[in-house]
C-alpha cells in the first residue's frame, strides 16, 4: 500500500520552507509515495511541483473574528485529512503549523511539526511563539534542520526530534562556478526583510568601495523593505555599487554572473540561499548567525564566518577574499563538496523517509 504524506503550509512561493516542501514533494513522488500539500495561496511564482503532487487550496477566512477563522481553518484541515487519509501530516510553520496540529489530532493521525527558524526566537514572539513551542512538545515528532536547533529543546524530547539538512535543487549542482582572476561582483539573495540585515551588507560594501571603486553588490529578492533599502542606498551614496535586482526566476545563472556570495542575516533556520551558492562552488561569506551557517561552513576552509551585526568584520572578510581569488575558489570547491555529501535532494529525501517511517500510521 502506497504511503501518503500531507504537508500543510501557507503558500509555495518566496521562502525557504516552501522550497524545502517543493523539493521533498517532488522526490517523494518520484520514489512512489503519494504526496499532498494543503495551502492557502497559489501564484505564478510558486516553486515547481511535479504534476504527481496533489495540491489542495484551502479557504483562509481572513476577515472577521480571528478565533472563529482559525477554528474554521482547523475544521477544513480536518476534513481534508479525513478525505486523503494520510499516513502522516507535516506542519511547516506559523499558524498553519498550530492549526494543522489540532486538525491531525482530531483525526488521530501522526503529526510532525517542522522548525524552520532559530527556535530560541519563538520565546520572544508573544502568544503565537509560545503556542508553537507547546505544539512542538505535544507533536509526535519534530523536524529540525540542524543540531543547533535540536539542542534548544529539553533532552527528554530529543528521542522524537530528527534533524535533516535542507535539500538543494539539482539545478544548482548541474552548473559550477569557474575560478575568477578578480573578485569584484558580490551577490546576495533573500527576502528584503529586517532579518536579512541588508543594511549592514550595504554598509560593508560602501566601505569596500573606498578601496575598490568597481565593487558591485547585487541583491536578488523582493519584500516589504524594498523602498526603504532603495532610500538607504541613496543615503549612503552607494547607487553605483549596490543594485536591488528584484526576484529572479533563474538564480543559478544569476549567481554565476557574480564572483562572491554574502549572507548578512541576524538569524536563520538553515539558509537555502547560502546552500545554493555553496552548491555552485561559489566563495561564500556568512554571518555566524543562529542557526545553520556554522554547521555548513568550516571557517576559513570552506568559507568565512563573521560576527552578527558587525559591518567592520564583514568588510574585512570581503577585502580578504578580494585579495586572494585563488584561495576563494578553493574555499568554494570545499563548500560544494559539503553540499554534494549532505544536501543532494535524493539523499535528503531518503533520510526524511527513514526518519518519518517510525511515525507513519
C-alpha positions in Angstrom: 0.0 0.0 0.0 1.4 3.4 -1.0 2.2 5.7 1.9 0.7 9.2 1.8 2.4 12.4 3.1 0.4 15.6 3.7 2.2 18.9 4.1 0.4 22.0 5.5 2.0 25.3 4.5 0.6 28.8 3.9 1.9 29.2 0.3 4.6 27.8 -2.0 6.5 30.9 -3.0 9.4 33.1 -1.9 10.7 31.2 1.2 13.0 28.5 2.5 10.3 26.3 3.9 8.4 26.5 0.7 11.5 25.5 -1.3 12.1 22.5 1.1 8.5 21.3 0.6 8.7 21.6 -3.2 12.0 19.6 -3.4 10.9 16.9 -0.9 7.5 16.5 -2.5 9.0 16.1 -6.0 11.5 13.5 -4.8 8.9 11.6 -2.7 6.6 11.3 -5.6 9.4 10.0 -7.8 10.1 7.4 -5.2 6.5 6.2 -5.4 4.9 8.0 -2.4 1.6 9.9 -2.7 2.2 13.5 -1.7 -0.5 16.1 -0.9 0.0 19.8 0.0 -2.7 21.8 1.8 -2.2 25.6 1.3 -4.0 28.9 1.2 -2.4 30.9 -1.6 -1.3 29.9 -5.1 0.5 32.1 -7.6 2.6 32.1 -10.8 5.7 32.5 -8.6 5.2 29.2 -6.8 8.2 26.8 -6.6 8.0 24.0 -9.2 5.9 21.0 -8.2 5.6 17.7 -10.1 2.3 17.0 -11.7 2.1 14.0 -9.5 1.9 16.2 -6.4 -1.7 16.8 -5.2 -2.2 20.5 -4.3 -5.3 21.4 -2.2 -6.2 25.1 -1.9 -7.9 25.9 1.4 -10.0 28.9 2.3 -8.1 31.4 4.5 -11.1 33.0 6.3 -9.1 36.2 6.8 -11.9 38.6 7.8 -14.0 38.9 10.9 -13.3 37.1 14.2 -9.8 35.7 14.3 -10.6 32.9 16.7 -13.6 31.8 14.6 -11.5 32.0 11.4 -8.8 29.8 13.0 -11.4 27.2 14.2 -12.9 27.1 10.6 -9.4 26.6 9.2 -8.9 23.7 11.6 -12.2 22.2 10.6 -11.3 22.4 6.9 -7.9 20.9 7.5 -9.6 18.1 9.5 -11.9 17.4 6.6 -9.0 17.3 4.1 -7.2 14.8 6.4 -10.4 12.7 6.5 -10.6 12.8 2.7 -7.0 12.0 2.0 -6.4 9.6 4.9 -2.6 10.3 5.1 -0.2 8.2 7.0 1.5 11.3 8.4 0.9 15.1 8.4 3.7 17.6 8.5 3.0 21.2 9.5 5.6 23.7 8.3 5.4 27.0 10.2 3.4 29.8 11.7 -0.3 29.5 12.5 -0.6 26.8 9.8 1.6 24.5 12.0 -0.6 25.1 15.1 -3.9 24.7 13.3 -2.6 21.6 11.5 -1.7 20.0 14.8 -5.3 20.3 16.1 -6.7 19.1 12.8 -4.4 16.0 12.9 -5.1 15.2 16.5 -8.9 15.4 15.7 -8.4 12.7 13.1 -5.8 10.7 15.2 -3.1 11.0 12.6 0.6 11.3 13.4 1.8 14.9 13.4 5.2 16.2 12.7 5.9 19.9 13.5 8.8 21.5 11.5 11.2 24.0 12.7 12.5 26.5 10.0 14.0 29.2 12.2 16.1 29.5 15.3 13.6 28.1 17.9 15.0 30.3 20.7 13.4 33.3 18.9 9.9 31.8 19.4 10.2 32.6 23.1 10.1 36.3 22.2 7.2 36.2 19.7 4.3 36.5 22.1 1.4 34.1 22.4 1.9 32.6 18.9 5.5 31.8 19.6 4.7 30.2 23.0 1.9 28.2 21.5 4.2 27.0 18.7 6.7 25.7 21.4 3.8 23.9 23.1 2.8 22.2 19.8 6.4 21.1 19.4 6.3 19.4 22.8 2.9 17.7 22.0 3.7 16.6 18.4 4.6 13.0 17.7 7.8 14.2 16.2 9.7 17.4 15.5 11.6 18.0 12.2 14.6 20.3 12.6 17.2 21.4 10.1 20.4 21.1 12.2 21.8 20.0 15.6 21.8 23.6 17.0 18.0 23.7 16.7 17.7 20.3 18.4 19.9 21.4 21.2 17.4 24.1 22.2 14.9 21.6 23.4 15.0 19.6 26.6 17.0 16.3 26.4 13.8 14.3 27.2 12.4 15.5 23.8 15.5 14.5 21.8 14.3 11.0 21.0 11.4 12.4 18.9 13.4 15.1 17.2 15.1 14.3 13.9 17.5 16.5 12.0 17.6 16.7 8.2 19.5 19.3 6.3 17.7 21.3 3.7 17.8 19.8 0.2 19.3 21.7 -2.7 17.6 21.7 -6.0 19.5 19.7 -8.7 19.8 22.8 -10.9 22.4 24.2 -8.5 24.5 21.1 -8.9 24.3 20.9 -12.6 26.3 24.1 -13.0 29.6 25.2 -11.5 31.5 28.3 -10.6 34.7 29.0 -12.5 37.8 30.5 -10.9 37.9 34.2 -11.4 41.0 36.3 -11.9 39.5 39.1 -9.9 36.7 39.3 -7.4 34.5 42.4 -7.6 30.9 41.3 -8.2 29.1 40.3 -5.0 25.7 38.6 -4.8 23.2 38.3 -2.0 19.7 36.8 -2.2 16.7 36.5 0.0 13.6 38.4 1.0 14.0 42.1 1.7 13.2 41.8 5.4 14.9 43.0 8.6 16.2 39.5 9.5 18.5 39.5 6.4 20.2 42.8 7.6 20.9 44.0 4.1 21.7 47.5 5.5 24.8 46.1 7.2 25.8 44.5 3.9 25.3 47.8 2.1 27.4 49.5 4.8 30.2 46.9 4.4 30.2 47.2 0.6 30.2 51.0 0.7 33.3 50.8 2.9 34.9 48.3 0.5 34.2 50.7 -2.4 36.6 53.2 -0.9 39.4 50.8 -1.7 37.8 49.1 -4.8 35.5 51.6 -6.6 34.4 48.9 -9.1 32.9 46.6 -6.5 29.3 45.8 -7.2 26.7 44.2 -4.9 23.6 42.8 -6.5 20.8 41.9 -4.1 18.2 39.5 -5.5 14.8 39.2 -3.9 11.7 41.2 -3.0 10.0 42.1 0.2 8.5 44.9 2.4 11.7 46.7 2.9 12.4 47.4 -0.8 11.5 51.1 -0.8 13.4 51.6 2.5 16.5 49.9 1.1 16.4 52.0 -2.0 16.4 55.1 0.1 19.2 53.7 2.2 21.4 53.1 -0.8 20.9 56.7 -1.9 21.6 58.0 1.6 24.9 56.0 1.6 25.7 57.4 -1.9 26.1 53.7 -2.9 23.9 53.7 -6.0 27.0 52.9 -8.2 27.9 50.0 -6.1 24.6 48.4 -4.9 21.7 47.2 -7.1 18.4 45.8 -6.0 17.6 43.3 -8.7 14.2 42.1 -7.5 13.0 38.5 -7.9 14.9 36.2 -10.2 13.5 33.1 -11.9 16.9 31.6 -12.6 19.0 32.1 -9.5 21.7 29.6 -10.5 22.7 31.6 -13.7 22.3 34.9 -11.8 24.6 33.8 -9.1 27.2 32.6 -11.6 27.4 36.1 -13.1 28.9 37.1 -9.8 32.2 36.3 -8.0 31.3 36.1 -4.3 28.2 35.3 -2.3 27.4 37.0 1.1 24.8 36.2 3.6 24.3 39.0 6.2 21.4 37.6 8.3 20.9 38.2 12.0 19.4 34.8 12.3 18.3 31.9 10.1 17.0 28.3 10.2 19.2 26.8 7.6 19.7 29.4 4.9 18.8 27.9 1.5 20.3 30.9 -0.4 23.7 30.1 1.2 23.4 26.4 0.4 22.6 27.2 -3.2 25.7 29.4 -3.6 27.8 26.7 -1.9 26.3 24.1 -4.3 27.6 26.1 -7.2 31.1 26.2 -5.7 31.0 30.0 -5.1 33.2 31.5 -2.5 30.9 32.4 0.4 30.9 34.7 3.4 28.2 34.4 6.1 27.4 35.9 9.4 27.8 33.2 12.1 24.1 33.6 13.0 22.0 31.2 14.9 21.2 28.7 13.4 22.8 27.0 10.3 25.9 28.6 8.9 28.4 27.2 11.4 27.2 23.6 10.5 27.5 24.4 6.8 30.8 26.3 6.7 34.2 25.5 8.2 35.5 28.9 8.9 38.5 29.9 6.7 38.3 26.4 5.0 35.0 26.2 3.1 34.0 29.8 3.6 34.3 32.7 6.0 32.1 33.3 9.1 31.8 36.8 10.6 30.1 38.0 13.7 26.4 39.0 13.5 25.7 42.8 13.1 29.4 43.6 12.6 29.9 45.5 9.3 33.6 46.1 10.0 34.3 42.4 10.2 32.2 41.8 7.2 34.1 44.5 5.3 37.4 42.9 6.3 36.2 39.4 5.2 35.2 40.8 1.8 38.5 42.5 1.4 40.4 39.3 2.3 38.6 37.4 -0.4 39.1 40.1 -3.0 42.9 40.0 -2.3 43.2 36.2 -3.0 40.8 34.9 -5.6 42.6 31.5 -5.8 42.1 30.9 -2.1 38.5 32.0 -2.5 38.0 29.5 -5.3 39.4 26.7 -3.2 37.0 27.5 -0.4 34.2 27.4 -2.8 35.1 24.0 -4.0 35.2 22.6 -0.5 31.8 24.2 0.1 30.5 22.4 -3.0 31.8 19.1 -1.6 29.8 19.6 1.6 26.6 20.1 -0.3 27.3 17.0 -2.5 27.8 15.0 0.6 25.0 16.3 2.7 22.3 18.1 0.7 21.6 16.3 -2.6 17.8 16.2 -2.8 17.6 12.4 -3.2 19.8 11.8 -0.1 17.9 14.3 2.0 14.5 12.7 0.9 15.8 9.3 1.8 16.8 10.4 5.2 13.5 12.2 5.7 11.7 9.0 4.8 13.8 6.9 7.2 13.2 9.5 10.0 9.4 9.7 9.4 8.9 6.0 8.9 8.5 5.1 12.6 5.7 7.7 13.0 3.6 6.7 9.9 0.2 5.4 10.9 
